[in-house]
Amino acid sequence: MRLNYALTAFALTAGLTVTGLTGTVSASAAEAAACGVTPTNRDKSPYGQYFLRDVSLRNGPAWECKVTDTASPVNQVDYWCTTDGFTYVRTASTKYGWVYNGYLKGGGSSIPC
């Protein structure tokens, strides 16, 4: 319970939205700047974008954020939003993560998180 309180206090201090008793954090705008934060889907462009090379999916929009999965150019991709040179994506095989914009068709999303 103490951990949930600490997470909730941190999220509120950072200007994030907290829902439920478990302290689930919902991201918007500048929230995506930290590792471990998931933004909302703001980019409504058609599904079917793709990676220009094999990529690492990270848990935040920075090189130092943890790699959580990988994907290849054969994966179709849905762009969610962009911040700090990274775009949050969902692949057709339901993998989620942040990818460097230079590795994405069209340079990634044009919609800010």
Phi and psi restraints in degrees (range 20) as a CNS / XPLOR table:
assign (resid 1 and name C) (resid 2 and name N)
       (resid 2 and name CA) (resid 2 and name C) 1.0 -63.2 20.0 2
assign (resid 2 and name N) (resid 2 and name CA)
       (resid 2 and name C) (resid 3 and name N) 1.0 -38.4 20.0 2
assign (resid 2 and name C) (resid 3 and name N)
       (resid 3 and name CA) (resid 3 and name C) 1.0 -63.8 20.0 2
assign (resid 3 and name N) (resid 3 and name CA)
       (resid 3 and name C) (resid 4 and name N) 1.0 -44.0 20.0 2
assign (resid 3 and name C) (resid 4 and name N)
       (resid 4 and name CA) (resid 4 and name C) 1.0 -59.8 20.0 2
assign (resid 4 and name N) (resid 4 and name CA)
       (resid 4 and name C) (resid 5 and name N) 1.0 -41.1 20.0 2
assign (resid 4 and name C) (resid 5 and name N)
       (resid 5 and name CA) (resid 5 and name C) 1.0 -62.8 20.0 2
assign (resid 5 and name N) (resid 5 and name CA)
       (resid 5 and name C) (resid 6 and name N) 1.0 -44.8 20.0 2
assign (resid 5 and name C) (resid 6 and name N)
       (resid 6 and name CA) (resid 6 and name C) 1.0 -63.2 20.0 2
assign (resid 6 and name N) (resid 6 and name CA)
       (resid 6 and name C) (resid 7 and name N) 1.0 -42.3 20.0 2
assign (resid 6 and name C) (resid 7 and name N)
       (resid 7 and name CA) (resid 7 and name C) 1.0 -64.9 20.0 2
assign (resid 7 and name N) (resid 7 and name CA)
       (resid 7 and name C) (resid 8 and name N) 1.0 -41.6 20.0 2
assign (resid 7 and name C) (resid 8 and name N)
       (resid 8 and name CA) (resid 8 and name C) 1.0 -63.7 20.0 2
assign (resid 8 and name N) (resid 8 and name CA)
       (resid 8 and name C) (resid 9 and name N) 1.0 -45.0 20.0 2
assign (resid 8 and name C) (resid 9 and name N)
       (resid 9 and name CA) (resid 9 and name C) 1.0 -62.1 20.0 2
assign (resid 9 and name N) (resid 9 and name CA)
       (resid 9 and name C) (resid 10 and name N) 1.0 -43.1 20.0 2
assign (resid 9 and name C) (resid 10 and name N)
       (resid 10 and name CA) (resid 10 and name C) 1.0 -61.6 20.0 2
assign (resid 10 and name N) (resid 10 and name CA)
       (resid 10 and name C) (resid 11 and name N) 1.0 -46.8 20.0 2
assign (resid 10 and name C) (resid 11 and name N)
       (resid 11 and name CA) (resid 11 and name C) 1.0 -61.6 20.0 2
assign (resid 11 and name N) (resid 11 and name CA)
       (resid 11 and name C) (resid 12 and name N) 1.0 -43.9 20.0 2
assign (resid 11 and name C) (resid 12 and name N)
       (resid 12 and name CA) (resid 12 and name C) 1.0 -66.6 20.0 2
assign (resid 12 and name N) (resid 12 and name CA)
       (resid 12 and name C) (resid 13 and name N) 1.0 -39.2 20.0 2
assign (resid 12 and name C) (resid 13 and name N)
       (resid 13 and name CA) (resid 13 and name C) 1.0 -61.5 20.0 2
assign (resid 13 and name N) (resid 13 and name CA)
       (resid 13 and name C) (resid 14 and name N) 1.0 -37.6 20.0 2
assign (resid 13 and name C) (resid 14 and name N)
       (resid 14 and name CA) (resid 14 and name C) 1.0 -80.6 20.0 2
assign (resid 14 and name N) (resid 14 and name CA)
       (resid 14 and name C) (resid 15 and name N) 1.0 -2.7 20.0 2
assign (resid 14 and name C) (resid 15 and name N)
       (resid 15 and name CA) (resid 15 and name C) 1.0 83.5 20.0 2
assign (resid 15 and name N) (resid 15 and name CA)
       (resid 15 and name C) (resid 16 and name N) 1.0 20.8 20.0 2
assign (resid 15 and name C) (resid 16 and name N)
       (resid 16 and name CA) (resid 16 and name C) 1.0 -91.0 20.0 2
assign (resid 16 and name N) (resid 16 and name CA)
       (resid 16 and name C) (resid 17 and name N) 1.0 163.0 20.0 2
assign (resid 16 and name C) (resid 17 and name N)
       (resid 17 and name CA) (resid 17 and name C) 1.0 -94.4 20.0 2
assign (resid 17 and name N) (resid 17 and name CA)
       (resid 17 and name C) (resid 18 and name N) 1.0 131.6 20.0 2
assign (resid 17 and name C) (resid 18 and name N)
       (resid 18 and name CA) (resid 18 and name C) 1.0 -114.8 20.0 2
assign (resid 18 and name N) (resid 18 and name CA)
       (resid 18 and name C) (resid 19 and name N) 1.0 133.2 20.0 2
assign (resid 18 and name C) (resid 19 and name N)
       (resid 19 and name CA) (resid 19 and name C) 1.0 -128.3 20.0 2
assign (resid 19 and name N) (resid 19 and name CA)
       (resid 19 and name C) (resid 20 and name N) 1.0 150.2 20.0 2
assign (resid 19 and name C) (resid 20 and name N)
       (resid 20 and name CA) (resid 20 and name C) 1.0 73.4 20.0 2
assign (resid 20 and name N) (resid 20 and name CA)
       (resid 20 and name C) (resid 21 and name N) 1.0 173.1 20.0 2
assign (resid 20 and name C) (resid 21 and name N)
       (resid 21 and name CA) (resid 21 and name C) 1.0 -80.3 20.0 2
assign (resid 21 and name N) (resid 21 and name CA)
       (resid 21 and name C) (resid 22 and name N) 1.0 -14.9 20.0 2
assign (resid 21 and name C) (resid 22 and name N)
       (resid 22 and name CA) (resid 22 and name C) 1.0 -87.3 20.0 2
assign (resid 22 and name N) (resid 22 and name CA)
       (resid 22 and name C) (resid 23 and name N) 1.0 -3.4 20.0 2
assign (resid 22 and name C) (resid 23 and name N)
       (resid 23 and name CA) (resid 23 and name C) 1.0 76.5 20.0 2
assign (resid 23 and name N) (resid 23 and name CA)
       (resid 23 and name C) (resid 24 and name N) 1.0 33.6 20.0 2
assign (resid 23 and name C) (resid 24 and name N)
       (resid 24 and name CA) (resid 24 and name C) 1.0 -64.2 20.0 2
assign (resid 24 and name N) (resid 24 and name CA)
       (resid 24 and name C) (resid 25 and name N) 1.0 132.6 20.0 2
assign (resid 24 and name C) (resid 25 and name N)
       (resid 25 and name CA) (resid 25 and name C) 1.0 -105.4 20.0 2
assign (resid 25 and name N) (resid 25 and name CA)
       (resid 25 and name C) (resid 26 and name N) 1.0 134.0 20.0 2
assign (resid 25 and name C) (resid 26 and name N)
       (resid 26 and name CA) (resid 26 and name C) 1.0 -112.4 20.0 2
assign (resid 26 and name N) (resid 26 and name CA)
       (resid 26 and name C) (resid 27 and name N) 1.0 131.5 20.0 2
assign (resid 26 and name C) (resid 27 and name N)
       (resid 27 and name CA) (resid 27 and name C) 1.0 -96.3 20.0 2
assign (resid 27 and name N) (resid 27 and name CA)
       (resid 27 and name C) (resid 28 and name N) 1.0 153.7 20.0 2
assign (resid 27 and name C) (resid 28 and name N)
       (resid 28 and name CA) (resid 28 and name C) 1.0 -158.2 20.0 2
assign (resid 28 and name N) (resid 28 and name CA)
       (resid 28 and name C) (resid 29 and name N) 1.0 159.0 20.0 2
assign (resid 28 and name C) (resid 29 and name N)
       (resid 29 and name CA) (resid 29 and name C) 1.0 40.9 20.0 2
assign (resid 29 and name N) (resid 29 and name CA)
       (resid 29 and name C) (resid 30 and name N) 1.0 -114.5 20.0 2
assign (resid 29 and name C) (resid 30 and name N)
       (resid 30 and name CA) (resid 30 and name C) 1.0 -77.0 20.0 2
assign (resid 30 and name N) (resid 30 and name CA)
       (resid 30 and name C) (resid 31 and name N) 1.0 -2.5 20.0 2
assign (resid 30 and name C) (resid 31 and name N)
       (resid 31 and name CA) (resid 31 and name C) 1.0 -63.5 20.0 2
assign (resid 31 and name N) (resid 31 and name CA)
       (resid 31 and name C) (resid 32 and name N) 1.0 -27.5 20.0 2
assign (resid 31 and name C) (resid 32 and name N)
       (resid 32 and name CA) (resid 32 and name C) 1.0 -73.0 20.0 2
assign (resid 32 and name N) (resid 32 and name CA)
       (resid 32 and name C) (resid 33 and name N) 1.0 1.5 20.0 2
assign (resid 32 and name C) (resid 33 and name N)
       (resid 33 and name CA) (resid 33 and name C) 1.0 -71.3 20.0 2
assign (resid 33 and name N) (resid 33 and name CA)
       (resid 33 and name C) (resid 34 and name N) 1.0 -14.0 20.0 2
assign (resid 33 and name C) (resid 34 and name N)
       (resid 34 and name CA) (resid 34 and name C) 1.0 -106.5 20.0 2
assign (resid 34 and name N) (resid 34 and name CA)
       (resid 34 and name C) (resid 35 and name N) 1.0 153.2 20.0 2
assign (resid 34 and name C) (resid 35 and name N)
       (resid 35 and name CA) (resid 35 and name C) 1.0 -64.9 20.0 2
assign (resid 35 and name N) (resid 35 and name CA)
       (resid 35 and name C) (resid 36 and name N) 1.0 143.8 20.0 2
assign (resid 35 and name C) (resid 36 and name N)
       (resid 36 and name CA) (resid 36 and name C) 1.0 87.3 20.0 2
assign (resid 36 and name N) (resid 36 and name CA)
       (resid 36 and name C) (resid 37 and name N) 1.0 6.8 20.0 2
assign (resid 36 and name C) (resid 37 and name N)
       (resid 37 and name CA) (resid 37 and name C) 1.0 -106.8 20.0 2
assign (resid 37 and name N) (resid 37 and name CA)
       (resid 37 and name C) (resid 38 and name N) 1.0 132.0 20.0 2
assign (resid 37 and name C) (resid 38 and name N)
       (resid 38 and name CA) (resid 38 and name C) 1.0 -106.4 20.0 2
assign (resid 38 and name N) (resid 38 and name CA)
       (resid 38 and name C) (resid 39 and name N) 1.0 122.7 20.0 2
assign (resid 38 and name C) (resid 39 and name N)
       (resid 39 and name CA) (resid 39 and name C) 1.0 -81.3 20.0 2
assign (resid 39 and name N) (resid 39 and name CA)
       (resid 39 and name C) (resid 40 and name N) 1.0 170.8 20.0 2
assign (resid 39 and name C) (resid 40 and name N)
       (resid 40 and name CA) (resid 40 and name C) 1.0 -86.5 20.0 2
assign (resid 40 and name N) (resid 40 and name CA)
       (resid 40 and name C) (resid 41 and name N) 1.0 159.2 20.0 2
assign (resid 40 and name C) (resid 41 and name N)
       (resid 41 and name CA) (resid 41 and name C) 1.0 -79.1 20.0 2
assign (resid 41 and name N) (resid 41 and name CA)
       (resid 41 and name C) (resid 42 and name N) 1.0 106.4 20.0 2
assign (resid 41 and name C) (resid 42 and name N)
       (resid 42 and name CA) (resid 42 and name C) 1.0 -105.2 20.0 2
assign (resid 42 and name N) (resid 42 and name CA)
       (resid 42 and name C) (resid 43 and name N) 1.0 -24.2 20.0 2
assign (resid 42 and name C) (resid 43 and name N)
       (resid 43 and name CA) (resid 43 and name C) 1.0 -87.5 20.0 2
assign (resid 43 and name N) (resid 43 and name CA)
       (resid 43 and name C) (resid 44 and name N) 1.0 111.9 20.0 2
assign (resid 43 and name C) (resid 44 and name N)
       (resid 44 and name CA) (resid 44 and name C) 1.0 -97.1 20.0 2
assign (resid 44 and name N) (resid 44 and name CA)
       (resid 44 and name C) (resid 45 and name N) 1.0 19.1 20.0 2
assign (resid 44 and name C) (resid 45 and name N)
       (resid 45 and name CA) (resid 45 and name C) 1.0 -65.8 20.0 2
assign (resid 45 and name N) (resid 45 and name CA)
       (resid 45 and name C) (resid 46 and name N) 1.0 160.6 20.0 2
assign (resid 45 and name C) (resid 46 and name N)
       (resid 46 and name CA) (resid 46 and name C) 1.0 -61.4 20.0 2
assign (resid 46 and name N) (resid 46 and name CA)
       (resid 46 and name C) (resid 47 and name N) 1.0 144.1 20.0 2
assign (resid 46 and name C) (resid 47 and name N)
       (resid 47 and name CA) (resid 47 and name C) 1.0 -63.5 20.0 2
assign (resid 47 and name N) (resid 47 and name CA)
       (resid 47 and name C) (resid 48 and name N) 1.0 151.0 20.0 2
assign (resid 47 and name C) (resid 48 and name N)
       (resid 48 and name CA) (resid 48 and name C) 1.0 121.1 20.0 2
assign (resid 48 and name N) (resid 48 and name CA)
       (resid 48 and name C) (resid 49 and name N) 1.0 9.2 20.0 2
assign (resid 48 and name C) (resid 49 and name N)
       (resid 49 and name CA) (resid 49 and name C) 1.0 -68.2 20.0 2
assign (resid 49 and name N) (resid 49 and name CA)
       (resid 49 and name C) (resid 50 and name N) 1.0 176.9 20.0 2
assign (resid 49 and name C) (resid 50 and name N)
       (resid 50 and name CA) (resid 50 and name C) 1.0 -154.5 20.0 2
assign (resid 50 and name N) (resid 50 and name CA)
       (resid 50 and name C) (resid 51 and name N) 1.0 164.9 20.0 2
assign (resid 50 and name C) (resid 51 and name N)
       (resid 51 and name CA) (resid 51 and name C) 1.0 -84.0 20.0 2
assign (resid 51 and name N) (resid 51 and name CA)
       (resid 51 and name C) (resid 52 and name N) 1.0 147.9 20.0 2
assign (resid 51 and name C) (resid 52 and name N)
       (resid 52 and name CA) (resid 52 and name C) 1.0 -87.1 20.0 2
assign (resid 52 and name N) (resid 52 and name CA)
       (resid 52 and name C) (resid 53 and name N) 1.0 -10.2 20.0 2
assign (resid 52 and name C) (resid 53 and name N)
       (resid 53 and name CA) (resid 53 and name C) 1.0 -162.7 20.0 2
assign (resid 53 and name N) (resid 53 and name CA)
       (resid 53 and name C) (resid 54 and name N) 1.0 175.4 20.0 2
assign (resid 53 and name C) (resid 54 and name N)
       (resid 54 and name CA) (resid 54 and name C) 1.0 -62.5 20.0 2
assign (resid 54 and name N) (resid 54 and name CA)
       (resid 54 and name C) (resid 55 and name N) 1.0 138.8 20.0 2
assign (resid 54 and name C) (resid 55 and name N)
       (resid 55 and name CA) (resid 55 and name C) 1.0 -132.6 20.0 2
assign (resid 55 and name N) (resid 55 and name CA)
       (resid 55 and name C) (resid 56 and name N) 1.0 159.7 20.0 2
assign (resid 55 and name C) (resid 56 and name N)
       (resid 56 and name CA) (resid 56 and name C) 1.0 -101.8 20.0 2
assign (resid 56 and name N) (resid 56 and name CA)
       (resid 56 and name C) (resid 57 and name N) 1.0 133.0 20.0 2
assign (resid 56 and name C) (resid 57 and name N)
       (resid 57 and name CA) (resid 57 and name C) 1.0 -93.6 20.0 2
assign (resid 57 and name N) (resid 57 and name CA)
       (resid 57 and name C) (resid 58 and name N) 1.0 126.0 20.0 2
assign (resid 57 and name C) (resid 58 and name N)
       (resid 58 and name CA) (resid 58 and name C) 1.0 -110.0 20.0 2
assign (resid 58 and name N) (resid 58 and name CA)
       (resid 58 and name C) (resid 59 and name N) 1.0 162.5 20.0 2
assign (resid 58 and name C) (resid 59 and name N)
       (resid 59 and name CA) (resid 59 and name C) 1.0 -90.6 20.0 2
assign (resid 59 and name N) (resid 59 and name CA)
       (resid 59 and name C) (resid 60 and name N) 1.0 13.2 20.0 2
assign (resid 59 and name C) (resid 60 and name N)
       (resid 60 and name CA) (resid 60 and name C) 1.0 -169.4 20.0 2
assign (resid 60 and name N) (resid 60 and name CA)
       (resid 60 and name C) (resid 61 and name N) 1.0 165.6 20.0 2
assign (resid 60 and name C) (resid 61 and name N)
       (resid 61 and name CA) (resid 61 and name C) 1.0 -85.8 20.0 2
assign (resid 61 and name N) (resid 61 and name CA)
       (resid 61 and name C) (resid 62 and name N) 1.0 57.3 20.0 2
assign (resid 61 and name C) (resid 62 and name N)
       (resid 62 and name CA) (resid 62 and name C) 1.0 -158.4 20.0 2
assign (resid 62 and name N) (resid 62 and name CA)
       (resid 62 and name C) (resid 63 and name N) 1.0 151.2 20.0 2
assign (resid 62 and name C) (resid 63 and name N)
       (resid 63 and name CA) (resid 63 and name C) 1.0 -61.7 20.0 2
assign (resid 63 and name N) (resid 63 and name CA)
       (resid 63 and name C) (resid 64 and name N) 1.0 -30.7 20.0 2
assign (resid 63 and name C) (resid 64 and name N)
       (resid 64 and name CA) (resid 64 and name C) 1.0 -80.3 20.0 2
assign (resid 64 and name N) (resid 64 and name CA)
       (resid 64 and name C) (resid 65 and name N) 1.0 -7.3 20.0 2
assign (resid 64 and name C) (resid 65 and name N)
       (resid 65 and name CA) (resid 65 and name C) 1.0 -72.4 20.0 2
assign (resid 65 and name N) (resid 65 and name CA)
       (resid 65 and name C) (resid 66 and name N) 1.0 149.6 20.0 2
assign (resid 65 and name C) (resid 66 and name N)
       (resid 66 and name CA) (resid 66 and name C) 1.0 -63.1 20.0 2
assign (resid 66 and name N) (resid 66 and name CA)
       (resid 66 and name C) (resid 67 and name N) 1.0 137.0 20.0 2
assign (resid 66 and name C) (resid 67 and name N)
       (resid 67 and name CA) (resid 67 and name C) 1.0 -78.9 20.0 2
assign (resid 67 and name N) (resid 67 and name CA)
       (resid 67 and name C) (resid 68 and name N) 1.0 122.6 20.0 2
assign (resid 67 and name C) (resid 68 and name N)
       (resid 68 and name CA) (resid 68 and name C) 1.0 -105.0 20.0 2
assign (resid 68 and name N) (resid 68 and name CA)
       (resid 68 and name C) (resid 69 and name N) 1.0 -19.2 20.0 2
assign (resid 68 and name C) (resid 69 and name N)
       (resid 69 and name CA) (resid 69 and name C) 1.0 -167.5 20.0 2
assign (resid 69 and name N) (resid 69 and name CA)
       (resid 69 and name C) (resid 70 and name N) 1.0 178.5 20.0 2
assign (resid 69 and name C) (resid 70 and name N)
       (resid 70 and name CA) (resid 70 and name C) 1.0 -133.8 20.0 2
assign (resid 70 and name N) (resid 70 and name CA)
       (resid 70 and name C) (resid 71 and name N) 1.0 162.4 20.0 2
assign (resid 70 and name C) (resid 71 and name N)
       (resid 71 and name CA) (resid 71 and name C) 1.0 -151.2 20.0 2
assign (resid 71 and name N) (resid 71 and name CA)
       (resid 71 and name C) (resid 72 and name N) 1.0 163.3 20.0 2
assign (resid 71 and name C) (resid 72 and name N)
       (resid 72 and name CA) (resid 72 and name C) 1.0 -127.0 20.0 2
assign (resid 72 and name N) (resid 72 and name CA)
       (resid 72 and name C) (resid 73 and name N) 1.0 170.1 20.0 2
assign (resid 72 and name C) (resid 73 and name N)
       (resid 73 and name CA) (resid 73 and name C) 1.0 -59.2 20.0 2
assign (resid 73 and name N) (resid 73 and name CA)
       (resid 73 and name C) (resid 74 and name N) 1.0 -17.6 20.0 2
assign (resid 73 and name C) (resid 74 and name N)
       (resid 74 and name CA) (resid 74 and name C) 1.0 -74.8 20.0 2
assign (resid 74 and name N) (resid 74 and name CA)
       (resid 74 and name C) (resid 75 and name N) 1.0 -15.5 20.0 2
assign (resid 74 and name C) (resid 75 and name N)
       (resid 75 and name CA) (resid 75 and name C) 1.0 -76.6 20.0 2
assign (resid 75 and name N) (resid 75 and name CA)
       (resid 75 and name C) (resid 76 and name N) 1.0 128.9 20.0 2
assign (resid 75 and name C) (resid 76 and name N)
       (resid 76 and name CA) (resid 76 and name C) 1.0 -76.6 20.0 2
assign (resid 76 and name N) (resid 76 and name CA)
       (resid 76 and name C) (resid 77 and name N) 1.0 148.8 20.0 2
assign (resid 76 and name C) (resid 77 and name N)
       (resid 77 and name CA) (resid 77 and name C) 1.0 -132.4 20.0 2
assign (resid 77 and name N) (resid 77 and name CA)
       (resid 77 and name C) (resid 78 and name N) 1.0 142.8 20.0 2
assign (resid 77 and name C) (resid 78 and name N)
       (resid 78 and name CA) (resid 78 and name C) 1.0 -110.6 20.0 2
assign (resid 78 and name N) (resid 78 and name CA)
       (resid 78 and name C) (resid 79 and name N) 1.0 119.9 20.0 2
assign (resid 78 and name C) (resid 79 and name N)
       (resid 79 and name CA) (resid 79 and name C) 1.0 -81.0 20.0 2
assign (resid 79 and name N) (resid 79 and name CA)
       (resid 79 and name C) (resid 80 and name N) 1.0 136.7 20.0 2
assign (resid 79 and name C) (resid 80 and name N)
       (resid 80 and name CA) (resid 80 and name C) 1.0 -102.1 20.0 2
assign (resid 80 and name N) (resid 80 and name CA)
       (resid 80 and name C) (resid 81 and name N) 1.0 -48.6 20.0 2
assign (resid 80 and name C) (resid 81 and name N)
       (resid 81 and name CA) (resid 81 and name C) 1.0 -176.7 20.0 2
assign (resid 81 and name N) (resid 81 and name CA)
       (resid 81 and name C) (resid 82 and name N) 1.0 171.9 20.0 2
assign (resid 81 and name C) (resid 82 and name N)
       (resid 82 and name CA) (resid 82 and name C) 1.0 -131.7 20.0 2
assign (resid 82 and name N) (resid 82 and name CA)
       (resid 82 and name C) (resid 83 and name N) 1.0 148.8 20.0 2
assign (resid 82 and name C) (resid 83 and name N)
       (resid 83 and name CA) (resid 83 and name C) 1.0 -160.8 20.0 2
assign (resid 83 and name N) (resid 83 and name CA)
       (resid 83 and name C) (resid 84 and name N) 1.0 144.8 20.0 2
assign (resid 83 and name C) (resid 84 and name N)
       (resid 84 and name CA) (resid 84 and name C) 1.0 53.5 20.0 2
assign (resid 84 and name N) (resid 84 and name CA)
       (resid 84 and name C) (resid 85 and name N) 1.0 33.2 20.0 2
assign (resid 84 and name C) (resid 85 and name N)
       (resid 85 and name CA) (resid 85 and name C) 1.0 82.0 20.0 2
assign (resid 85 and name N) (resid 85 and name CA)
       (resid 85 and name C) (resid 86 and name N) 1.0 8.2 20.0 2
assign (resid 85 and name C) (resid 86 and name N)
       (resid 86 and name CA) (resid 86 and name C) 1.0 -125.6 20.0 2
assign (resid 86 and name N) (resid 86 and name CA)
       (resid 86 and name C) (resid 87 and name N) 1.0 150.7 20.0 2
assign (resid 86 and name C) (resid 87 and name N)
       (resid 87 and name CA) (resid 87 and name C) 1.0 -117.5 20.0 2
assign (resid 87 and name N) (resid 87 and name CA)
       (resid 87 and name C) (resid 88 and name N) 1.0 137.5 20.0 2
assign (resid 87 and name C) (resid 88 and name N)
       (resid 88 and name CA) (resid 88 and name C) 1.0 -84.6 20.0 2
assign (resid 88 and name N) (resid 88 and name CA)
       (resid 88 and name C) (resid 89 and name N) 1.0 130.7 20.0 2
assign (resid 88 and name C) (resid 89 and name N)
       (resid 89 and name CA) (resid 89 and name C) 1.0 -129.9 20.0 2
assign (resid 89 and name N) (resid 89 and name CA)
       (resid 89 and name C) (resid 90 and name N) 1.0 161.7 20.0 2
assign (resid 89 and name C) (resid 90 and name N)
       (resid 90 and name CA) (resid 90 and name C) 1.0 -129.0 20.0 2
assign (resid 90 and name N) (resid 90 and name CA)
       (resid 90 and name C) (resid 91 and name N) 1.0 128.0 20.0 2
assign (resid 90 and name C) (resid 91 and name N)
       (resid 91 and name CA) (resid 91 and name C) 1.0 -89.1 20.0 2
assign (resid 91 and name N) (resid 91 and name CA)
       (resid 91 and name C) (resid 92 and name N) 1.0 164.1 20.0 2
assign (resid 91 and name C) (resid 92 and name N)
       (resid 92 and name CA) (resid 92 and name C) 1.0 -61.4 20.0 2
assign (resid 92 and name N) (resid 92 and name CA)
       (resid 92 and name C) (resid 93 and name N) 1.0 -25.7 20.0 2
assign (resid 92 and name C) (resid 93 and name N)
       (resid 93 and name CA) (resid 93 and name C) 1.0 -90.5 20.0 2
assign (resid 93 and name N) (resid 93 and name CA)
       (resid 93 and name C) (resid 94 and name N) 1.0 18.7 20.0 2
assign (resid 93 and name C) (resid 94 and name N)
       (resid 94 and name CA) (resid 94 and name C) 1.0 60.6 20.0 2
assign (resid 94 and name N) (resid 94 and name CA)
       (resid 94 and name C) (resid 95 and name N) 1.0 47.5 20.0 2
assign (resid 94 and name C) (resid 95 and name N)
       (resid 95 and name CA) (resid 95 and name C) 1.0 -105.5 20.0 2
assign (resid 95 and name N) (resid 95 and name CA)
       (resid 95 and name C) (resid 96 and name N) 1.0 140.5 20.0 2
assign (resid 95 and name C) (resid 96 and name N)
       (resid 96 and name CA) (resid 96 and name C) 1.0 -121.1 20.0 2
assign (resid 96 and name N) (resid 96 and name CA)
       (resid 96 and name C) (resid 97 and name N) 1.0 149.1 20.0 2
assign (resid 96 and name C) (resid 97 and name N)
       (resid 97 and name CA) (resid 97 and name C) 1.0 165.7 20.0 2
assign (resid 97 and name N) (resid 97 and name CA)
       (resid 97 and name C) (resid 98 and name N) 1.0 174.7 20.0 2
assign (resid 97 and name C) (resid 98 and name N)
       (resid 98 and name CA) (resid 98 and name C) 1.0 -93.6 20.0 2
assign (resid 98 and name N) (resid 98 and name CA)
       (resid 98 and name C) (resid 99 and name N) 1.0 135.6 20.0 2
assign (resid 98 and name C) (resid 99 and name N)
       (resid 99 and name CA) (resid 99 and name C) 1.0 -130.8 20.0 2
assign (resid 99 and name N) (resid 99 and name CA)
       (resid 99 and name C) (resid 100 and name N) 1.0 139.6 20.0 2
assign (resid 99 and name C) (resid 100 and name N)
       (resid 100 and name CA) (resid 100 and name C) 1.0 -58.6 20.0 2
assign (resid 100 and name N) (resid 100 and name CA)
       (resid 100 and name C) (resid 101 and name N) 1.0 131.6 20.0 2
assign (resid 100 and name C) (resid 101 and name N)
       (resid 101 and name CA) (resid 101 and name C) 1.0 -57.8 20.0 2
assign (resid 101 and name N) (resid 101 and name CA)
       (resid 101 and name C) (resid 102 and name N) 1.0 -30.7 20.0 2
assign (resid 101 and name C) (resid 102 and name N)
       (resid 102 and name CA) (resid 102 and name C) 1.0 -66.3 20.0 2
assign (resid 102 and name N) (resid 102 and name CA)
       (resid 102 and name C) (resid 103 and name N) 1.0 -14.5 20.0 2
assign (resid 102 and name C) (resid 103 and name N)
       (resid 103 and name CA) (resid 103 and name C) 1.0 -98.3 20.0 2
assign (resid 103 and name N) (resid 103 and name CA)
       (resid 103 and name C) (resid 104 and name N) 1.0 6.0 20.0 2
assign (resid 103 and name C) (resid 104 and name N)
       (resid 104 and name CA) (resid 104 and name C) 1.0 -116.8 20.0 2
assign (resid 104 and name N) (resid 104 and name CA)
       (resid 104 and name C) (resid 105 and name N) 1.0 143.9 20.0 2
assign (resid 104 and name C) (resid 105 and name N)
       (resid 105 and name CA) (resid 105 and name C) 1.0 -54.8 20.0 2
assign (resid 105 and name N) (resid 105 and name CA)
       (resid 105 and name C) (resid 106 and name N) 1.0 132.4 20.0 2
assign (resid 105 and name C) (resid 106 and name N)
       (resid 106 and name CA) (resid 106 and name C) 1.0 71.7 20.0 2
assign (resid 106 and name N) (resid 106 and name CA)
       (resid 106 and name C) (resid 107 and name N) 1.0 9.9 20.0 2
assign (resid 106 and name C) (resid 107 and name N)
       (resid 107 and name CA) (resid 107 and name C) 1.0 78.0 20.0 2
assign (resid 107 and name N) (resid 107 and name CA)
       (resid 107 and name C) (resid 108 and name N) 1.0 17.5 20.0 2
assign (resid 107 and name C) (resid 108 and name N)
       (resid 108 and name CA) (resid 108 and name C) 1.0 87.4 20.0 2
assign (resid 108 and name N) (resid 108 and name CA)
       (resid 108 and name C) (resid 109 and name N) 1.0 -165.6 20.0 2
assign (resid 108 and name C) (resid 109 and name N)
       (resid 109 and name CA) (resid 109 and name C) 1.0 -70.8 20.0 2
assign (resid 109 and name N) (resid 109 and name CA)
       (resid 109 and name C) (resid 110 and name N) 1.0 151.0 20.0 2
assign (resid 109 and name C) (resid 110 and name N)
       (resid 110 and name CA) (resid 110 and name C) 1.0 -104.8 20.0 2
assign (resid 110 and name N) (resid 110 and name CA)
       (resid 110 and name C) (resid 111 and name N) 1.0 2.3 20.0 2
assign (resid 110 and name C) (resid 111 and name N)
       (resid 111 and name CA) (resid 111 and name C) 1.0 -97.8 20.0 2
assign (resid 111 and name N) (resid 111 and name CA)
       (resid 111 and name C) (resid 112 and name N) 1.0 118.7 20.0 2
assign (resid 111 and name C) (resid 112 and name N)
       (resid 112 and name CA) (resid 112 and name C) 1.0 -66.4 20.0 2
assign (resid 112 and name N) (resid 112 and name CA)
       (resid 112 and name C) (resid 113 and name N) 1.0 148.5 20.0 2
